[in-house]
Amino acid sequence: MQLNDEDAYAQVSELSGVKIVDNSFVKSYIANGWGGLDFRTKCRNLGRESRLYDIISEFSSQEITYSDEMLSEFRAFSTNLKILYYSIGEGKDKASGRLNIELNDIWNRFGIVLNKRRNVEGNTLKVNKTENYLSEESDWKGSYFPVSVVIGSGEGVKKSYFARYGSGFSRKEHDLHDERIFAKALGIARDVPVYILTGDSDFIRMHKGFYEDIDFLSKLYGFKIPEYEVNIVARFKGSPLLILEPHEEIRVLNEERVYNYSERPKSLTKLI
């Protein structure tokens, strides 16, 4: 069963530790196929988008954090939304009759959404920063980033790029964001438990690649094994929230169901 945004945030807020929100965990409802939607669907999606930003604000917490990489992606998509907003404005000025009324309605709703998005960026994303938890001793860039890049470059590890960003993003600009976020999580995990909240299956493959060879990688790259675990909280379409743990278990959040990674059901295999 697909969780709505409020339930997803409510569940992860109860986890003990630092939560790092990946951009794919809070996917936009305006992102894809806008031009092919009817008036009612556009209004409904704008309403859901507006509510999403309310929820992010309501669950603002120092332990629910947003990285520089997430903020960069958030801003990049904001630029795309502004372009769409301005095109709607031009369209309504040229339209007449019922179309003019509908476009004016959508334009006004869209303006409210952009304003809420701007407020979320300034009052939540920029305030509850992942980097606030990185101590000098964490040495995420020197210790964990190099090995994260190696794991991320492995065959079949990174598959979700265009599904995550869309064709309007620069691949070069965002290409190492997953690796940087994962390295920062490992750095923070030297002091506290960490959960990466994501809808991007690339993180699952990176996580598995790191922990299944952690002793060997530690000796090879000379990093200290974090005191605490980094867990992945995965949010996929049609699925409850899943937690993937270093000891190769997949469990359903707030339920007793537990799967071994190698014995996961076919429905999870398709997602991962």
N, C-alpha and C positions, 0 to 999 in steps of 0.2 A: 504493500500500500504506500502510495506517495505521500510524504509528509508535507504539510503546508509550511510556509516560512516561519510562522510563529511557533509551531510545535517543534520544528527543527532547532530553532534558537533556544527554546525552553529546555529541550533535552540536553543540548551541549553545555548550557550554562551550569548544569548540575555536576558536570565532570570536574574533578579536583585537579587543577593544574593550569598551565598557560595554554590557551587556545589560540591558534594562528589561523585566521580566516583567509582562505584562498579565494580569488575572484570568482572561480567556478562554483563556489558554494552559494553565492548570492546572484545567480544568473538573472539577467534582465528579462522582462516579459515583452519588451519592445524590440528585441534584437533581430529576430528573423521573420521574414515573410510579411513585413508590415504592409507593403503595397497591395498584397493580395487579400487582405482582410476586409470584412465588411465593417460598417460603422459601429454596430453594437459590439463586435469583438474587439475593435480598437479601443472603445471606451472601457470595456471590461479589463483589457490588458493594462491600460493606463491606471485603472483603479487598483489593480493588483500590484503594479509597480509602486504606486504611491504608498500603499500599505506596507510594502517591503521596507521602505525607508523609515516608516514609523517604527517598525519592529526593530530594525538595527539600532535606532535611537533608544527605544525602550530597554533594550538589553545591553546598553552601553556599560561596559565594565572594564576595569584595568586588566582583568584576566582574559577577556575576549579581545584579541589584538589584531592589528592590521599592519602588514609589512610595507616597506617602501615599494616593493615590487607590486604588491596588490594595489597600492595607491596609484602607481604609474599606470597600471592597466585600467583602473577605475576612471582616471582622468582621460585616458585615450578614448575610452568608450563614450565619455561625456561629450567629447568633441564630435563624435559621430551623431549623437543624439541632438546636439545643437544644430548641426547641418540639416537634419531631418526636420527639426522644429521650424527653422527658417524657411525651408521649402514648403511646409504646410502654410506658413504665413503668406508666402507669395501666392500660393494656390487659392487661398480663401479670398484674397483681394481681387483675383481675376474671376472668381466663380459667382454665380447668381442663384437665386431660388433656394431650393432645398439643399443643394450641395454647399452653398455659402453658409447656411445655418449649421450644417454638420461639421464643416471644416472649422468654423468659429468655435464650436463646442470642443472639438478635439484640440484645437490650438490653445484654448484656455486651460483644459485639463493637462495638456503637455507642459505648459508653463509652470503649473503647480508642481508637477513631477520634477522638473529641472531645478526648481527652487529647493525642494526637499532634498534632492540629490546633492546640491551645493552645500546645504546645511549639514548633511550627514558627513560629507567629506571634511568640513571644517571643524565640526563639533565632536565627531566620533573617530573617524579614520585617522585624522592627524593627531588626536589626543591619546588614544589607546594604541600606542605604537608597539609593535613587536620588538623593535630595537631597544626599547626601554629596559628589557630583560637581559640584554647582552652585556655582560660584564667584560672587563679587560681580559680576565682569565679565560673567557669562553673561546677566544681566538677562532671564531667560526670561519673567518676568511683564510687563515693560514692552515688550520687543522682539518676542517671538514668540507670546505668548498672544493678543494682539488679532487678529493675522492668522490664527491657528489657529481662533479663534472664527468669523471671517468664512468661512473655508473650510468649517468644519464645518456652517455654516448653509446652505450651498449645496443646491440641490434634488438629492435623491437621494444625498447623501453619507452620511448616517447612517440606516442601515436595520436594524441588528442589535440594537437596544436590548432588546427583550423576549426575543429568543433568547439574549441574553447574560446578562441579569439575572433574567428571569422576572417574573411578575406581582406577586410579593411585595415588590418593591423600589420605593422612591420615585423616580420619574423625575426630579423636580426636584433631588433630592439628588445624583444621579449624572450629571446631564445633560451637564455640561461636563468630565467626567473624561477623555475621549479627547483633548479639546483641550488640557487641562492637561498630560497625559502627553506629547503630541506637542511642545508648547512646551518642556517640560523637556528632551526629547531634543535639540531644536535648540540649546538653551542649552549642553548638555554637549558637543555636536558642535563647538563652537568650540575645544575642546581635544583631543578624542579621537573616534575612530569610535564610532557608536552603533547598536545593533540593538534594535528594539522587537519583543518576542516576543509574538505574539497569535494568537487564533483568531477575531478580530473583523474582518470585511471592511471595516468603516468606516475603519479605519486605512489600508487600502490606497487608498481613494478620497481620503482627506485627504492622504496622501503624494503621490499623483499630482497632485492639485490644487495642492499647494505647489510641487513641483519643476518642473512644466511651465511655470509663470509666475514662477519664482523671481526673475529679474532685475527684472521689472515690479513684483512685490510688494515687493521690497527698496526700490525707489525710492519707492513709494507709502506704505509704512509706516515707512520710515527705519530698517530693521534691517540689521545686518551679516550678510552671507551666511556661514554657518558654514564654518570651515576644513575640517572633515571631513563625511562623508556620514552621513545617517540612513538606515538600511535597515530594511525590514520583513521579519521572519521569520514567515511565516504557517503555521499548523498547522490544517488543515481535515480533516474526516472523510473517510477514503478517499483521502488524498493524502499524499505525502511532504512534508517541510519545504520550503517555497519561500522564496527570498529575492527581494524586490522592491527594485530599486536605482533611484537617481535618474535614471539614463540610460535608463529605460524598458525595462530587461531583467528578465525573470523567470527565475531559474535554480533548479534543483533542488539542494538542499544535498548536498554530497559526490558529486555526479554532474556530467557534462559537458553535460547538456542545458540549453540556453539558449533562451528565447523572447523575442521583442520583444513589448511589451505589446499593441500593436495587432494582432499576428499570433498571439496566444496560442491554444492549442487550445481546442476547445469545452468540454472538461472543466474547464478553468480558468475559462473565461468564466462558467460556471454558478456556480462558487465565489465569484467576485468580483462 
